Amino acid sequence: MRGTDAEGTRNGPALRPTGRFVSPVGLVAKLGIRAKAMFRMAVRMKVPPPSVGEAEIDSLVRFLNTGN
């Protein structure tokens, strides 16, 4: 259930605690804290490392805060 409910996995952090809203600053901080680990995982999986721009952060925050 971890990744499918946005609760995170060992490969990526939970993006929004259940029942709480997320802010753009909070999401960037959360992703920044896990950046090195996510980069290492991407290298091991032989995929491009994650990269999220400002517009994508705003869209992701809106999506996460809709409860979807």
PDB file of N, H, CA, C and O in Angstrom:
ATOM      1  N   MET A   1       0.796  -1.196   0.000  1.00  0.00           N
ATOM      2  CA  MET A   1       0.000   0.000   0.000  1.00  0.00           C
ATOM      3  C   MET A   1       0.841   1.264   0.000  1.00  0.00           C
ATOM      4  O   MET A   1       0.304   2.343  -0.251  1.00  0.00           O
ATOM      5  N   ARG A   2       2.094   1.178   0.263  1.00  0.00           N
ATOM      6  H   ARG A   2       2.529   0.301   0.467  1.00  0.00           H
ATOM      7  CA  ARG A   2       2.882   2.370   0.490  1.00  0.00           C
ATOM      8  C   ARG A   2       2.896   3.328  -0.695  1.00  0.00           C
ATOM      9  O   ARG A   2       2.440   4.461  -0.544  1.00  0.00           O
ATOM     10  N   GLY A   3       3.381   2.946  -1.834  1.00  0.00           N
ATOM     11  H   GLY A   3       3.752   2.026  -1.957  1.00  0.00           H
ATOM     12  CA  GLY A   3       3.497   3.867  -2.953  1.00  0.00           C
ATOM     13  C   GLY A   3       2.173   4.223  -3.598  1.00  0.00           C
ATOM     14  O   GLY A   3       2.002   5.340  -4.086  1.00  0.00           O
ATOM     15  N   THR A   4       1.241   3.297  -3.608  1.00  0.00           N
ATOM     16  H   THR A   4       1.380   2.389  -3.211  1.00  0.00           H
ATOM     17  CA  THR A   4      -0.032   3.534  -4.289  1.00  0.00           C
ATOM     18  C   THR A   4      -0.907   4.547  -3.578  1.00  0.00           C
ATOM     19  O   THR A   4      -1.793   5.137  -4.197  1.00  0.00           O
ATOM     20  N   ASP A   5      -0.680   4.760  -2.300  1.00  0.00           N
ATOM     21  H   ASP A   5       0.040   4.281  -1.797  1.00  0.00           H
ATOM     22  CA  ASP A   5      -1.470   5.726  -1.530  1.00  0.00           C
ATOM     23  C   ASP A   5      -0.672   6.985  -1.214  1.00  0.00           C
ATOM     24  O   ASP A   5      -1.003   7.705  -0.272  1.00  0.00           O
ATOM     25  N   ALA A   6       0.380   7.260  -1.994  1.00  0.00           N
ATOM     26  H   ALA A   6       0.648   6.675  -2.759  1.00  0.00           H
ATOM     27  CA  ALA A   6       1.244   8.433  -1.812  1.00  0.00           C
ATOM     28  C   ALA A   6       1.915   8.435  -0.446  1.00  0.00           C
ATOM     29  O   ALA A   6       2.239   9.497   0.086  1.00  0.00           O
ATOM     30  N   GLU A   7       2.126   7.255   0.124  1.00  0.00           N
ATOM     31  H   GLU A   7       1.863   6.393  -0.307  1.00  0.00           H
ATOM     32  CA  GLU A   7       2.756   7.154   1.429  1.00  0.00           C
ATOM     33  C   GLU A   7       4.260   6.979   1.326  1.00  0.00           C
ATOM     34  O   GLU A   7       4.935   6.838   2.346  1.00  0.00           O
ATOM     35  N   GLY A   8       4.794   6.986   0.124  1.00  0.00           N
ATOM     36  H   GLY A   8       4.246   7.101  -0.705  1.00  0.00           H
ATOM     37  CA  GLY A   8       6.225   6.836  -0.058  1.00  0.00           C
ATOM     38  C   GLY A   8       6.643   5.378  -0.122  1.00  0.00           C
ATOM     39  O   GLY A   8       5.890   4.470   0.230  1.00  0.00           O
ATOM     40  N   THR A   9       7.847   5.191  -0.575  1.00  0.00           N
ATOM     41  H   THR A   9       8.459   5.928  -0.861  1.00  0.00           H
ATOM     42  CA  THR A   9       8.464   3.871  -0.633  1.00  0.00           C
ATOM     43  C   THR A   9       9.923   4.043  -0.248  1.00  0.00           C
ATOM     44  O   THR A   9      10.355   5.152   0.066  1.00  0.00           O
ATOM     45  N   ARG A  10      10.668   2.982  -0.270  1.00  0.00           N
ATOM     46  H   ARG A  10      10.317   2.081  -0.526  1.00  0.00           H
ATOM     47  CA  ARG A  10      12.094   3.143   0.016  1.00  0.00           C
ATOM     48  C   ARG A  10      12.795   3.869  -1.129  1.00  0.00           C
ATOM     49  O   ARG A  10      13.930   4.319  -0.968  1.00  0.00           O
ATOM     50  N   ASN A  11      12.142   3.989  -2.278  1.00  0.00           N
ATOM     51  H   ASN A  11      11.220   3.623  -2.410  1.00  0.00           H
ATOM     52  CA  ASN A  11      12.721   4.687  -3.421  1.00  0.00           C
ATOM     53  C   ASN A  11      12.322   6.157  -3.496  1.00  0.00           C
ATOM     54  O   ASN A  11      12.933   6.914  -4.250  1.00  0.00           O
ATOM     55  N   GLY A  12      11.334   6.571  -2.749  1.00  0.00           N
ATOM     56  H   GLY A  12      10.838   5.955  -2.137  1.00  0.00           H
ATOM     57  CA  GLY A  12      10.874   7.961  -2.794  1.00  0.00           C
ATOM     58  C   GLY A  12      10.060   8.311  -1.568  1.00  0.00           C
ATOM     59  O   GLY A  12       9.425   7.443  -0.968  1.00  0.00           O
ATOM     60  N   PRO A  13      10.076   9.583  -1.194  1.00  0.00           N
ATOM     61  CA  PRO A  13       9.388   9.996   0.038  1.00  0.00           C
ATOM     62  C   PRO A  13       7.875  10.081  -0.122  1.00  0.00           C
ATOM     63  O   PRO A  13       7.363  10.200  -1.235  1.00  0.00           O
ATOM     64  N   ALA A  14       7.179  10.021   0.986  1.00  0.00           N
ATOM     65  H   ALA A  14       7.595   9.925   1.890  1.00  0.00           H
ATOM     66  CA  ALA A  14       5.746  10.317   0.984  1.00  0.00           C
ATOM     67  C   ALA A  14       5.597  11.779   0.610  1.00  0.00           C
ATOM     68  O   ALA A  14       6.315  12.627   1.141  1.00  0.00           O
ATOM     69  N   LEU A  15       4.695  12.087  -0.279  1.00  0.00           N
ATOM     70  H   LEU A  15       4.111  11.398  -0.710  1.00  0.00           H
ATOM     71  CA  LEU A  15       4.554  13.463  -0.741  1.00  0.00           C
ATOM     72  C   LEU A  15       3.593  14.284   0.094  1.00  0.00           C
ATOM     73  O   LEU A  15       3.715  15.507   0.164  1.00  0.00           O
ATOM     74  N   ARG A  16       2.638  13.622   0.728  1.00  0.00           N
ATOM     75  H   ARG A  16       2.539  12.628   0.672  1.00  0.00           H
ATOM     76  CA  ARG A  16       1.669  14.358   1.552  1.00  0.00           C
ATOM     77  C   ARG A  16       1.187  13.445   2.665  1.00  0.00           C
ATOM     78  O   ARG A  16       0.678  12.355   2.402  1.00  0.00           O
ATOM     79  N   PRO A  17       1.344  13.886   3.916  1.00  0.00           N
ATOM     80  CA  PRO A  17       0.780  13.094   5.008  1.00  0.00           C
ATOM     81  C   PRO A  17      -0.737  13.027   4.866  1.00  0.00           C
ATOM     82  O   PRO A  17      -1.361  13.992   4.424  1.00  0.00           O
ATOM     83  N   THR A  18      -1.319  11.928   5.228  1.00  0.00           N
ATOM     84  H   THR A  18      -0.813  11.144   5.587  1.00  0.00           H
ATOM     85  CA  THR A  18      -2.760  11.733   5.115  1.00  0.00           C
ATOM     86  C   THR A  18      -3.514  12.833   5.844  1.00  0.00           C
ATOM     87  O   THR A  18      -3.253  13.116   7.013  1.00  0.00           O
ATOM     88  N   GLY A  19      -4.463  13.455   5.128  1.00  0.00           N
ATOM     89  H   GLY A  19      -4.675  13.225   4.178  1.00  0.00           H
ATOM     90  CA  GLY A  19      -5.323  14.453   5.725  1.00  0.00           C
ATOM     91  C   GLY A  19      -4.697  15.819   5.918  1.00  0.00           C
ATOM     92  O   GLY A  19      -5.315  16.688   6.533  1.00  0.00           O
ATOM     93  N   ARG A  20      -3.486  16.040   5.411  1.00  0.00           N
ATOM     94  H   ARG A  20      -2.984  15.334   4.911  1.00  0.00           H
ATOM     95  CA  ARG A  20      -2.835  17.339   5.584  1.00  0.00           C
ATOM     96  C   ARG A  20      -2.539  17.941   4.222  1.00  0.00           C
ATOM     97  O   ARG A  20      -2.316  17.224   3.246  1.00  0.00           O
ATOM     98  N   PHE A  21      -2.538  19.260   4.169  1.00  0.00           N
ATOM     99  H   PHE A  21      -2.719  19.842   4.962  1.00  0.00           H
ATOM    100  CA  PHE A  21      -2.197  19.954   2.932  1.00  0.00           C
ATOM    101  C   PHE A  21      -0.688  20.127   2.851  1.00  0.00           C
ATOM    102  O   PHE A  21       0.008  20.169   3.865  1.00  0.00           O
ATOM    103  N   VAL A  22      -0.205  20.226   1.627  1.00  0.00           N
ATOM    104  H   VAL A  22      -0.770  20.192   0.803  1.00  0.00           H
ATOM    105  CA  VAL A  22       1.221  20.428   1.390  1.00  0.00           C
ATOM    106  C   VAL A  22       1.404  21.784   0.714  1.00  0.00           C
ATOM    107  O   VAL A  22       0.571  22.206  -0.088  1.00  0.00           O
ATOM    108  N   SER A  23       2.496  22.455   1.044  1.00  0.00           N
ATOM    109  H   SER A  23       3.173  22.112   1.695  1.00  0.00           H
ATOM    110  CA  SER A  23       2.817  23.732   0.416  1.00  0.00           C
ATOM    111  C   SER A  23       3.942  23.510  -0.590  1.00  0.00           C
ATOM    112  O   SER A  23       4.669  22.522  -0.487  1.00  0.00           O
ATOM    113  N   PRO A  24       4.099  24.410  -1.560  1.00  0.00           N
ATOM    114  CA  PRO A  24       5.208  24.269  -2.496  1.00  0.00           C
ATOM    115  C   PRO A  24       6.563  24.223  -1.781  1.00  0.00           C
ATOM    116  O   PRO A  24       7.428  23.426  -2.145  1.00  0.00           O
ATOM    117  N   VAL A  25       6.747  25.064  -0.779  1.00  0.00           N
ATOM    118  H   VAL A  25       6.045  25.712  -0.484  1.00  0.00           H
ATOM    119  CA  VAL A  25       8.023  25.096  -0.043  1.00  0.00           C
ATOM    120  C   VAL A  25       8.242  23.772   0.687  1.00  0.00           C
ATOM    121  O   VAL A  25       9.346  23.229   0.676  1.00  0.00           O
ATOM    122  N   GLY A  26       7.192  23.256   1.319  1.00  0.00           N
ATOM    123  H   GLY A  26       6.295  23.697   1.328  1.00  0.00           H
ATOM    124  CA  GLY A  26       7.308  21.985   2.023  1.00  0.00           C
ATOM    125  C   GLY A  26       7.630  20.833   1.091  1.00  0.00           C
ATOM    126  O   GLY A  26       8.429  19.960   1.430  1.00  0.00           O
ATOM    127  N   LEU A  27       7.010  20.826  -0.083  1.00  0.00           N
ATOM    128  H   LEU A  27       6.361  21.535  -0.358  1.00  0.00           H
ATOM    129  CA  LEU A  27       7.267  19.746  -1.037  1.00  0.00           C
ATOM    130  C   LEU A  27       8.695  19.818  -1.561  1.00  0.00           C
ATOM    131  O   LEU A  27       9.365  18.791  -1.667  1.00  0.00           O
ATOM    132  N   VAL A  28       9.167  21.012  -1.888  1.00  0.00           N
ATOM    133  H   VAL A  28       8.622  21.846  -1.802  1.00  0.00           H
ATOM    134  CA  VAL A  28      10.549  21.167  -2.361  1.00  0.00           C
ATOM    135  C   VAL A  28      11.532  20.722  -1.284  1.00  0.00           C
ATOM    136  O   VAL A  28      12.519  20.050  -1.583  1.00  0.00           O
ATOM    137  N   ALA A  29      11.269  21.092  -0.041  1.00  0.00           N
ATOM    138  H   ALA A  29      10.468  21.639   0.202  1.00  0.00           H
ATOM    139  CA  ALA A  29      12.142  20.686   1.059  1.00  0.00           C
ATOM    140  C   ALA A  29      12.170  19.172   1.206  1.00  0.00           C
ATOM    141  O   ALA A  29      13.231  18.573   1.380  1.00  0.00           O
ATOM    142  N   LYS A  30      10.994  18.561   1.135  1.00  0.00           N
ATOM    143  H   LYS A  30      10.131  19.048   0.994  1.00  0.00           H
ATOM    144  CA  LYS A  30      10.911  17.107   1.290  1.00  0.00           C
ATOM    145  C   LYS A  30      11.677  16.394   0.168  1.00  0.00           C
ATOM    146  O   LYS A  30      12.411  15.438   0.417  1.00  0.00           O
ATOM    147  N   LEU A  31      11.498  16.869  -1.058  1.00  0.00           N
ATOM    148  H   LEU A  31      10.902  17.646  -1.260  1.00  0.00           H
ATOM    149  CA  LEU A  31      12.204  16.262  -2.178  1.00  0.00           C
ATOM    150  C   LEU A  31      13.701  16.526  -2.091  1.00  0.00           C
ATOM    151  O   LEU A  31      14.503  15.665  -2.453  1.00  0.00           O
ATOM    152  N   GLY A  32      14.083  17.704  -1.616  1.00  0.00           N
ATOM    153  H   GLY A  32      13.431  18.404  -1.322  1.00  0.00           H
ATOM    154  CA  GLY A  32      15.499  18.032  -1.475  1.00  0.00           C
ATOM    155  C   GLY A  32      16.198  17.149  -0.459  1.00  0.00           C
ATOM    156  O   GLY A  32      17.344  16.748  -0.660  1.00  0.00           O
ATOM    157  N   ILE A  33      15.514  16.850   0.622  1.00  0.00           N
ATOM    158  H   ILE A  33      14.583  17.176   0.785  1.00  0.00           H
ATOM    159  CA  ILE A  33      16.086  15.994   1.665  1.00  0.00           C
ATOM    160  C   ILE A  33      16.389  14.607   1.106  1.00  0.00           C
ATOM    161  O   ILE A  33      17.395  13.994   1.464  1.00  0.00           O
ATOM    162  N   ARG A  34      15.527  14.122   0.239  1.00  0.00           N
ATOM    163  H   ARG A  34      14.710  14.620  -0.052  1.00  0.00           H
ATOM    164  CA  ARG A  34      15.699  12.771  -0.317  1.00  0.00           C
ATOM    165  C   ARG A  34      16.407  12.764  -1.672  1.00  0.00           C
ATOM    166  O   ARG A  34      16.520  11.707  -2.293  1.00  0.00           O
ATOM    167  N   ALA A  35      16.888  13.921  -2.145  1.00  0.00           N
ATOM    168  H   ALA A  35      16.797  14.779  -1.640  1.00  0.00           H
ATOM    169  CA  ALA A  35      17.445  14.019  -3.497  1.00  0.00           C
ATOM    170  C   ALA A  35      18.606  13.059  -3.731  1.00  0.00           C
ATOM    171  O   ALA A  35      18.639  12.377  -4.755  1.00  0.00           O
ATOM    172  N   LYS A  36      19.547  12.993  -2.814  1.00  0.00           N
ATOM    173  H   LYS A  36      19.520  13.547  -1.982  1.00  0.00           H
ATOM    174  CA  LYS A  36      20.716  12.121  -3.012  1.00  0.00           C
ATOM    175  C   LYS A  36      20.308  10.657  -3.107  1.00  0.00           C
ATOM    176  O   LYS A  36      20.804   9.924  -3.963  1.00  0.00           O
ATOM    177  N   ALA A  37      19.409  10.237  -2.233  1.00  0.00           N
ATOM    178  H   ALA A  37      19.007  10.833  -1.538  1.00  0.00           H
ATOM    179  CA  ALA A  37      18.963   8.844  -2.248  1.00  0.00           C
ATOM    180  C   ALA A  37      18.213   8.527  -3.544  1.00  0.00           C
ATOM    181  O   ALA A  37      18.394   7.457  -4.125  1.00  0.00           O
ATOM    182  N   MET A  38      17.364   9.468  -3.997  1.00  0.00           N
ATOM    183  H   MET A  38      17.216  10.337  -3.526  1.00  0.00           H
ATOM    184  CA  MET A  38      16.619   9.227  -5.235  1.00  0.00           C
ATOM    185  C   MET A  38      17.560   9.211  -6.436  1.00  0.00           C
ATOM    186  O   MET A  38      17.360   8.438  -7.373  1.00  0.00           O
ATOM    187  N   PHE A  39      18.581  10.059  -6.410  1.00  0.00           N
ATOM    188  H   PHE A  39      18.744  10.686  -5.649  1.00  0.00           H
ATOM    189  CA  PHE A  39      19.559  10.072  -7.496  1.00  0.00           C
ATOM    190  C   PHE A  39      20.312   8.738  -7.553  1.00  0.00           C
ATOM    191  O   PHE A  39      20.485   8.163  -8.627  1.00  0.00           O
ATOM    192  N   ARG A  40      20.759   8.252  -6.389  1.00  0.00           N
ATOM    193  H   ARG A  40      20.618   8.720  -5.516  1.00  0.00           H
ATOM    194  CA  ARG A  40      21.468   6.956  -6.349  1.00  0.00           C
ATOM    195  C   ARG A  40      20.577   5.826  -6.859  1.00  0.00           C
ATOM    196  O   ARG A  40      21.038   4.953  -7.595  1.00  0.00           O
ATOM    197  N   MET A  41      19.311   5.843  -6.472  1.00  0.00           N
ATOM    198  H   MET A  41      18.937   6.552  -5.874  1.00  0.00           H
ATOM    199  CA  MET A  41      18.390   4.802  -6.933  1.00  0.00           C
ATOM    200  C   MET A  41      18.221   4.874  -8.443  1.00  0.00           C
ATOM    201  O   MET A  41      18.178   3.838  -9.106  1.00  0.00           O
ATOM    202  N   ALA A  42      18.126   6.066  -8.991  1.00  0.00           N
ATOM    203  H   ALA A  42      18.160   6.908  -8.452  1.00  0.00           H
ATOM    204  CA  ALA A  42      17.988   6.223 -10.445  1.00  0.00           C
ATOM    205  C   ALA A  42      19.214   5.664 -11.164  1.00  0.00           C
ATOM    206  O   ALA A  42      19.080   5.010 -12.198  1.00  0.00           O
ATOM    207  N   VAL A  43      20.390   5.913 -10.631  1.00  0.00           N
ATOM    208  H   VAL A  43      20.498   6.445  -9.791  1.00  0.00           H
ATOM    209  CA  VAL A  43      21.617   5.385 -11.233  1.00  0.00           C
ATOM    210  C   VAL A  43      21.591   3.858 -11.200  1.00  0.00           C
ATOM    211  O   VAL A  43      21.928   3.206 -12.188  1.00  0.00           O
ATOM    212  N   ARG A  44      21.193   3.297 -10.069  1.00  0.00           N
ATOM    213  H   ARG A  44      20.919   3.827  -9.267  1.00  0.00           H
ATOM    214  CA  ARG A  44      21.122   1.818  -9.964  1.00  0.00           C
ATOM    215  C   ARG A  44      20.088   1.238 -10.927  1.00  0.00           C
ATOM    216  O   ARG A  44      20.280   0.155 -11.480  1.00  0.00           O
ATOM    217  N   MET A  45      18.989   1.972 -11.121  1.00  0.00           N
ATOM    218  H   MET A  45      18.834   2.852 -10.672  1.00  0.00           H
ATOM    219  CA  MET A  45      17.934   1.482 -12.012  1.00  0.00           C
ATOM    220  C   MET A  45      18.207   1.833 -13.479  1.00  0.00           C
ATOM    221  O   MET A  45      17.464   1.433 -14.375  1.00  0.00           O
ATOM    222  N   LYS A  46      19.294   2.595 -13.707  1.00  0.00           N
ATOM    223  H   LYS A  46      19.898   2.921 -12.979  1.00  0.00           H
ATOM    224  CA  LYS A  46      19.682   3.010 -15.058  1.00  0.00           C
ATOM    225  C   LYS A  46      18.588   3.823 -15.746  1.00  0.00           C
ATOM    226  O   LYS A  46      18.276   3.614 -16.919  1.00  0.00           O
ATOM    227  N   VAL A  47      18.015   4.756 -14.985  1.00  0.00           N
ATOM    228  H   VAL A  47      18.269   4.925 -14.032  1.00  0.00           H
ATOM    229  CA  VAL A  47      17.019   5.690 -15.507  1.00  0.00           C
ATOM    230  C   VAL A  47      17.502   7.108 -15.200  1.00  0.00           C
ATOM    231  O   VAL A  47      18.340   7.294 -14.317  1.00  0.00           O
ATOM    232  N   PRO A  48      16.985   8.106 -15.916  1.00  0.00           N
ATOM    233  CA  PRO A  48      17.396   9.479 -15.616  1.00  0.00           C
ATOM    234  C   PRO A  48      16.991   9.874 -14.191  1.00  0.00           C
ATOM    235  O   PRO A  48      15.923   9.487 -13.718  1.00  0.00           O
ATOM    236  N   PRO A  49      17.840  10.637 -13.517  1.00  0.00           N
ATOM    237  CA  PRO A  49      17.469  11.076 -12.162  1.00  0.00           C
ATOM    238  C   PRO A  49      16.247  11.980 -12.206  1.00  0.00           C
ATOM    239  O   PRO A  49      16.000  12.644 -13.213  1.00  0.00           O
ATOM    240  N   PRO A  50      15.486  12.010 -11.125  1.00  0.00           N
ATOM    241  CA  PRO A  50      14.287  12.844 -11.102  1.00  0.00           C
ATOM    242  C   PRO A  50      14.641  14.319 -11.218  1.00  0.00           C
ATOM    243  O   PRO A  50      15.635  14.787 -10.663  1.00  0.00           O
ATOM    244  N   SER A  51      13.814  15.027 -11.942  1.00  0.00           N
ATOM    245  H   SER A  51      13.007  14.647 -12.392  1.00  0.00           H
ATOM    246  CA  SER A  51      13.982  16.472 -12.098  1.00  0.00           C
ATOM    247  C   SER A  51      12.591  17.093 -12.147  1.00  0.00           C
ATOM    248  O   SER A  51      11.759  16.708 -12.969  1.00  0.00           O
ATOM    249  N   VAL A  52      12.345  18.053 -11.262  1.00  0.00           N
ATOM    250  H   VAL A  52      13.020  18.365 -10.594  1.00  0.00           H
ATOM    251  CA  VAL A  52      11.032  18.672 -11.184  1.00  0.00           C
ATOM    252  C   VAL A  52      11.216  20.182 -11.216  1.00  0.00           C
ATOM    253  O   VAL A  52      11.952  20.743 -10.404  1.00  0.00           O
ATOM    254  N   GLY A  53      10.541  20.837 -12.160  1.00  0.00           N
ATOM    255  H   GLY A  53       9.943  20.381 -12.820  1.00  0.00           H
ATOM    256  CA  GLY A  53      10.622  22.284 -12.282  1.00  0.00           C
ATOM    257  C   GLY A  53       9.560  22.987 -11.458  1.00  0.00           C
ATOM    258  O   GLY A  53       8.684  22.350 -10.872  1.00  0.00           O
ATOM    259  N   GLU A  54       9.651  24.318 -11.421  1.00  0.00           N
ATOM    260  H   GLU A  54      10.363  24.835 -11.897  1.00  0.00           H
ATOM    261  CA  GLU A  54       8.732  25.120 -10.611  1.00  0.00           C
ATOM    262  C   GLU A  54       7.271  24.918 -11.011  1.00  0.00           C
ATOM    263  O   GLU A  54       6.404  24.773 -10.150  1.00  0.00           O
ATOM    264  N   ALA A  55       7.002  24.908 -12.314  1.00  0.00           N
ATOM    265  H   ALA A  55       7.707  25.025 -13.013  1.00  0.00           H
ATOM    266  CA  ALA A  55       5.619  24.718 -12.776  1.00  0.00           C
ATOM    267  C   ALA A  55       5.110  23.331 -12.390  1.00  0.00           C
ATOM    268  O   ALA A  55       3.939  23.168 -12.045  1.00  0.00           O
ATOM    269  N   GLU A  56       5.986  22.341 -12.450  1.00  0.00           N
ATOM    270  H   GLU A  56       6.937  22.473 -12.730  1.00  0.00           H
ATOM    271  CA  GLU A  56       5.586  20.983 -12.075  1.00  0.00           C
ATOM    272  C   GLU A  56       5.314  20.889 -10.575  1.00  0.00           C
ATOM    273  O   GLU A  56       4.401  20.180 -10.152  1.00  0.00           O
ATOM    274  N   ILE A  57       6.097  21.597  -9.779  1.00  0.00           N
ATOM    275  H   ILE A  57       6.838  22.173 -10.123  1.00  0.00           H
ATOM    276  CA  ILE A  57       5.867  21.615  -8.329  1.00  0.00           C
ATOM    277  C   ILE A  57       4.493  22.201  -8.039  1.00  0.00           C
ATOM    278  O   ILE A  57       3.726  21.644  -7.254  1.00  0.00           O
ATOM    279  N   ASP A  58       4.182  23.334  -8.680  1.00  0.00           N
ATOM    280  H   ASP A  58       4.805  23.787  -9.319  1.00  0.00           H
ATOM    281  CA  ASP A  58       2.871  23.963  -8.465  1.00  0.00           C
ATOM    282  C   ASP A  58       1.728  23.028  -8.855  1.00  0.00           C
ATOM    283  O   ASP A  58       0.739  22.915  -8.131  1.00  0.00           O
ATOM    284  N   SER A  59       1.865  22.362  -9.994  1.00  0.00           N
ATOM    285  H   SER A  59       2.669  22.454 -10.582  1.00  0.00           H
ATOM    286  CA  SER A  59       0.826  21.418 -10.440  1.00  0.00           C
ATOM    287  C   SER A  59       0.711  20.238  -9.488  1.00  0.00           C
ATOM    288  O   SER A  59      -0.393  19.795  -9.171  1.00  0.00           O
ATOM    289  N   LEU A  60       1.837  19.734  -9.036  1.00  0.00           N
ATOM    290  H   LEU A  60       2.734  20.093  -9.293  1.00  0.00           H
ATOM    291  CA  LEU A  60       1.831  18.592  -8.117  1.00  0.00           C
ATOM    292  C   LEU A  60       1.194  18.971  -6.785  1.00  0.00           C
ATOM    293  O   LEU A  60       0.434  18.186  -6.218  1.00  0.00           O
ATOM    294  N   VAL A  61       1.494  20.161  -6.281  1.00  0.00           N
ATOM    295  H   VAL A  61       2.111  20.799  -6.742  1.00  0.00           H
ATOM    296  CA  VAL A  61       0.899  20.618  -5.019  1.00  0.00           C
ATOM    297  C   VAL A  61      -0.616  20.733  -5.165  1.00  0.00           C
ATOM    298  O   VAL A  61      -1.365  20.305  -4.286  1.00  0.00           O
ATOM    299  N   ARG A  62      -1.061  21.311  -6.276  1.00  0.00           N
ATOM    300  H   ARG A  62      -0.453  21.659  -6.990  1.00  0.00           H
ATOM    301  CA  ARG A  62      -2.513  21.408  -6.490  1.00  0.00           C
ATOM    302  C   ARG A  62      -3.146  20.022  -6.533  1.00  0.00           C
ATOM    303  O   ARG A  62      -4.203  19.806  -5.940  1.00  0.00           O
ATOM    304  N   PHE A  63      -2.513  19.084  -7.227  1.00  0.00           N
ATOM    305  H   PHE A  63      -1.655  19.259  -7.709  1.00  0.00           H
ATOM    306  CA  PHE A  63      -3.041  17.725  -7.317  1.00  0.00           C
ATOM    307  C   PHE A  63      -3.081  17.066  -5.942  1.00  0.00           C
ATOM    308  O   PHE A  63      -4.099  16.488  -5.560  1.00  0.00           O
ATOM    309  N   LEU A  64      -1.986  17.148  -5.202  1.00  0.00           N
ATOM    310  H   LEU A  64      -1.159  17.617  -5.512  1.00  0.00           H
ATOM    311  CA  LEU A  64      -1.929  16.508  -3.882  1.00  0.00           C
ATOM    312  C   LEU A  64      -2.961  17.090  -2.932  1.00  0.00           C
ATOM    313  O   LEU A  64      -3.509  16.369  -2.098  1.00  0.00           O
ATOM    314  N   ASN A  65      -3.233  18.372  -3.045  1.00  0.00           N
ATOM    315  H   ASN A  65      -2.788  18.958  -3.722  1.00  0.00           H
ATOM    316  CA  ASN A  65      -4.177  19.013  -2.132  1.00  0.00           C
ATOM    317  C   ASN A  65      -5.643  18.806  -2.533  1.00  0.00           C
ATOM    318  O   ASN A  65      -6.543  19.206  -1.795  1.00  0.00           O
ATOM    319  N   THR A  66      -5.891  18.187  -3.690  1.00  0.00           N
ATOM    320  H   THR A  66      -5.159  17.862  -4.290  1.00  0.00           H
ATOM    321  CA  THR A  66      -7.277  17.863  -4.055  1.00  0.00           C
ATOM    322  C   THR A  66      -7.726  16.569  -3.404  1.00  0.00           C
ATOM    323  O   THR A  66      -8.917  16.256  -3.396  1.00  0.00           O
ATOM    324  N   GLY A  67      -6.773  15.808  -2.854  1.00  0.00           N
ATOM    325  H   GLY A  67      -5.806  16.062  -2.861  1.00  0.00           H
ATOM    326  CA  GLY A  67      -7.122  14.549  -2.215  1.00  0.00           C
ATOM    327  C   GLY A  67      -7.168  13.384  -3.167  1.00  0.00           C
ATOM    328  O   GLY A  67      -7.560  12.287  -2.769  1.00  0.00           O
ATOM    329  N   ASN A  68      -6.775  13.581  -4.426  1.00  0.00           N
ATOM    330  H   ASN A  68      -6.456  14.472  -4.749  1.00  0.00           H
ATOM    331  CA  ASN A  68      -6.748  12.490  -5.412  1.00  0.00           C
ATOM    332  C   ASN A  68      -5.568  11.594  -5.174  1.00  0.00           C
ATOM    333  O   ASN A  68      -5.375  10.620  -5.903  1.00  0.00           O
TER     334      ASN A  68
END
